[in-house]
Amino acid sequence: MYLWLLIGAFSGLRRKTEIASSFLQAPITMLSWSNAFKRSRYKSIAPDLNDSDDELEAKWRAWAEQESLKRLIIAFFIFDSQVAIVNMKNASISPAQMQIPLPASRDMWLAPNAHAWRNIYYSVKLPDINPESMTMLDFFGNNAVLQQLGNMVDHRLCMLAACHGLGHEVWNFRQHARLLVHWKNQGRRDRWLAHQTQQRDLNDDLTTLQTHCEMQSSSSQEALFTLELHLMTLHVDLEDVQTFSGKSGEEEARKVLPRIREWTDSAEARTALKHAGQIFLIARLFEKTKLRDFYAVAVYHAALTMWVYGMLSSNSGLQSREDTSINAASQLPSRDPSGASRQHIALDGSDEKALKAFTLLGQGVPGIRDLNGAFIPLLNCKAIMSIATALLHNNFPQSVHGLPALVANLASLLNELSRLSSRE
């Protein structure tokens, strides 16, 4: 059922997606009522060197059945989080529910037989350490413990799950921000200041987890990609961005224009752009055909964030949203009003000093690199959308039947925005 839901939710076909999303709650409810989320459901099963072949076989099969349930729970947790992010809805599984033991190492999980399983177990086992005594919830609260467990647990899977665990907090933060949008000017500065403190704390938590991922050689590109998406979402309201792009019609786009305009002039916008650029950087490193489903939608969100900033960074961009003529310039001025040269800031680059100068001080001309390595400023909205489209296409270089439906739909949306950017 998990595979059916996974295929349906990211099929790119509206009706199929609706049906899959509506059925997602059912297996989660069944797993919850069977106590599959509880530590007490899982027993400690370990092979012994003195086990007979029959005893070892029985232990291996019991362990494999138990491990498969753990991994199914984690798979549903990640999938549920991805669906919630894509559809901008509340997730069904809370990180606080994840009271299952940590998943065993991938080598043990893929062991072809009982004897291989036992050999791997003793090759990775550490004295006086029982990884099954620690739950995923414990790990979410203290990521550093993973280093103490060596190769006894699946680092890659744990890290990806932790990324989505923090994603729940980012979602709650964004929902709270929408509630507080008018409180700042209503004498409730205490609430607003507490909200800003929460943002800083979440930023620190995400950055810390990002550092742990970078230190782990086994960490996946997917985990780093997901963290950059959360860091971007922490600093931009994607619902407002989508509304401004025309998702809900022209009238709604006009309503969010003041908020979007205020955001564009802030350090928060520059921070979001930095992480959007890093999403592009990591996406280029994805294995072929892997930039799909949740990850393709994330690339679209990153491109949309850049597009909105580019549209509103010039008077022509502002006028275009108010039905006057549009002719966005293809290049930003290379010098500031004082005549000093302005540095090109590649948001998808690795120059931390330049990126920090842009995000904190607003210095430089922000942009990304095209497939040939040429710098393209964000004000060239049409080119930015073309780069995003090419990024999706290039991940499927030998696709005989074309792009997956969802990726094709996203590429089509990007092309429409590209045409809108160049409309006279």
Secondary structure, DSSP 8 states (H G I E B T S, - for coil): -HHHHHHHHTSS-HHHHHHHHHHTHHHHHHHHHTTTTSGGG-------TT--HHHHHHHHHHHHHHHHHHHHHHHHHHHHHHHHHHHT---SS-GGG--SB--B-HHHHT-SSHHHHHHHHHHH--TT--GGGSBHHHHHH-GGGGGGGTTSB-HHHHHHHHHHHHHHHHHHHHHHHHHTTTGGGTT-HHHHHHHHHHHHHHHHHHHHHHHHHHH-TT--HHHHHHHHHHHHHTTS-HHHHHHHTTTT-HHHHHHHHHHHHHHHTSHHHHHHHHHHHHHHHHHTTS-TT-S-HHHHHHHHHHHHHHHHHHHHTSHHHHHHTTTS-----SS--SB-TTS-B--EEETTS--HHHHHHHHHH--SEEEEE-TTS-EEETT-HHHHHHHHHHHHHHTSTT-TT-S-HHHHHHHHHHHHHHHHHT--
